[in-house]
Amino acid sequence: MTVFRSGTSIDKIALLMLTHSKWHALPTEAINPASLNIDKLTPTGIIDLMLAEDRKVMAAVHKERERIAAGADIIARALRKGGRVVFVGAGTSGRLGMLESAEMPPTFGTEPALVQAIMAGGKHAIFKAREGAEDSYEDGVRAIHRFEPTRKDVVIGVSASGMTPFVRGALTCARTADAHIIFVTCDPRTELQTFVDIVIAPAVGPEVIAGSTRLKAGTATKLVLNMLSTGAMVLVGKTYGNLMVDVRIGSEKLRDRARRILHVATGLEADEAEKLLKRAKGNVKVAIVMQKTGLPYTRAAARLRRAQDLIRDAIGEDIEPRLRSLLKT
């Protein structure tokens, strides 16, 4: 048994314990000095400690804002050219990529093939952890090979530690196809800086439970992925102001949202908005163009396409003043 003298630092303890581990130096595996006594705290004390640590997440993500913006622009340019987006990850990182992919069709009206996700261990690993699946570099290569990436596509590798072999294999395969590559990690020191187009690396520091990257690292990753996808979708015209105008009407809640969006954008009451929505074949964007221009469905849809799917350009009207006036009433 190894005995540590009083005063030995946490870093030294970790080094002595794990000198043969390739993970011991990772920030995501470090021991957090702020939570050494977490198992002696009251419930409120545990929550206060976690809140204090979570406050560091936003600051860390903020430092990466220029890289996140550049990543969103890369995605938007790829989408305009007919490219696709795929998230690749394992464990928590893989689940966050899956969630991002799944939310795109109902929120922004995208086709399922446009934004996809690949997770180590396959879809079953979403609900039941398959820890060993992340260790196969070759499985990552095979997974992205089945995606058949091209130079039009964007592959977003997600790995809190920056070391996941499955993700590295996928990115290596994607690079051979000249796909654009964005890497999201919580290790700013990753050596992949020169291998990918952009590295986004919020330095959130050690977790309150050492190595539990579903915590601060997971929160930071979720924020980054939200910004990448939302930023790109806004840039390609999926919103009008901050209205979700490309919403897919797959439920009564979403149909009600579509009617409310039409009311806000055009002033039509619910019954008239519903009639317009039917004439527009459920397409909120085309419905707005039809109402604002008086054009029938086919010509309104063509006008929107010529405007690169941007409602503002299609009708020559900025919705911000109307939104501001409505907020004042």
Sequence and secondary structure as in RCSB ss.txt:
>XXXX:A:sequence
MTVFRSGTSIDKIALLMLTHSKWHALPTEAINPASLNIDKLTPTGIIDLMLAEDRKVMAAVHKERERIAAGADII
ARALRKGGRVVFVGAGTSGRLGMLESAEMPPTFGTEPALVQAIMAGGKHAIFKAREGAEDSYEDGVRAIHRFEPT
RKDVVIGVSASGMTPFVRGALTCARTADAHIIFVTCDPRTELQTFVDIVIAPAVGPEVIAGSTRLKAGTATKLVL
NMLSTGAMVLVGKTYGNLMVDVRIGSEKLRDRARRILHVATGLEADEAEKLLKRAKGNVKVAIVMQKTGLPYTRA
AARLRRAQDLIRDAIGEDIEPRLRSLLKT
>XXXX:A:secstr
     TT  HHHHHHHH TT SSTT GGGS  GGGTTGGGS HHHHHHHHHHHHHHHHHHHHTTHHHHHHHHHHH
HHHHHTT  EEEEE HHHHHHHHHHHHHHHHHH   TTTEEEEETT GGGGTS  GGGGG HHHHHHHHHHH   
TT EEEEE SSS  HHHHHHHHHHHHTT EEEEE S TT GGGGTSSEEE       SSTT TTTHHHHHHHHHH
HHHHHHHHHHTT  BTTB TT    SHHHHHHHHHHHHHHH   HHHHHHHHHHTTT HHHHHHHHHH   HHHH
HHHHHHTTT HHHHHT  SHHHHHHHHH 
